């Protein structure tokens, strides 16, 4: 993944009951991911896992309906997996709905200097 020149990058994902990559992955200079489950009824799983790995209760976090989760991941040089990038890196940000098709709002907070988690 590349360096973002934006202070904050945004993505919105409509999930399904199958684990899927988030189309917009955090940039190398992203240090925090803020996720909001905008659905009023259904929970979702969110995790950073090996590319192609399905999310489960043991390798992801559950975001209940209407709740949010912040992950301090640090910039890429502090991450054990380095860049988060579909097909190019060992790990990737993925989502999965537990039911229906909830919408998840992502905010990726970026830095100009290295930031540890």
N, C-alpha and C positions, 0 to 999 in steps of 0.2 A: 504494500500500500504506500501511498505517497504522503507527503506532508501537506496538511491543509493550511491555507492562508486565512481561513475564517476563524473567528473567536469561538463560534459554536456552529456545528453542523447538525442538521435535522434529518430525520427519516420517519416515515410512517409505514407500518407493516400490518396488513390484514393477515392474521394467522389462520391455520387450519389444524386439524388433528394429526398432521404429519409433521415431523421435525423438518425445518427448512432454514436455509441460510438467510440472514438478514441481508437484503440486497446492497445496502450501504454499510460497509464495515468501518470501524473506527480507524481514523488516520493514524500514522505512526506517532504523531505528536498529540494524540488524544490521551488525556490522563484520567478522565471520569466519564462514565456512561450513566445517564439518567433515563430510566424507562418508566412509562406510565401506561397502565392497562386502562384504557378508556371505556371498556365494556362495563355495564352495570350488573352483570350476572355471572359471567364466566371467567375462570382463572386461566393463566398461561404459565408455561415453563419457559425460562430463559437461561441460557448457559453458554459458556465458552468451552467448546469441546473439540476433540480431533475432527478434522474435516470428514464429513459423511457419517459421524456418530449420531445415533438417535438420542434424544433427550429422555431422561428418566428422573424419578424422584431423587435418585442418589447422585446424579451428576449435574443437577441444575437447581435453580431457585424457582419457587412458585410465587407468582405475583397474583394476588387475589383481585377480584373485580374492584375497579376504582382505586387500586393502590399503586404505589410507585416503589422503585428500587434504584438505589445509586450504587454503582460499582466503581471503586477507585482502582483502576488497572495500571496506572503509571504509563509513561510514554514507552515506546517499543523497546528501548535499550534496557528497561527495568523488567520487562515481561519475560518469563521463562520461555515462552513460545515465540517471542519477537513480534513480527507483524501479524495482524489478523487479516487473512486474505484468502478467499475461496480459491482452491486449486493451487495456490502458490505458497501457502504457509501450513504449518502443522495443525494449527487450531483456528477456529472461526466462531463468531457470534451466531447462535441459532435460537429459534423460537418454535413453540408448539402450543396450540390451544388444547385445553382439556375437554372442551366441548364447543360447538358452534364455530364462529369465525370472529373472535374479538380483534379489535384494532389496538396496536401498541404504538405509542409515540416515543421516539428515541431522541435524546439530545446528547451530542458528543462534545464535551468541553475540551478545547485544544490549548496548547501552550506554545510559547516561542522558545523555551529552554527545556532541558530534560526535567521531568517531574517524577519522583518516586511515588509508589502507591501509598 
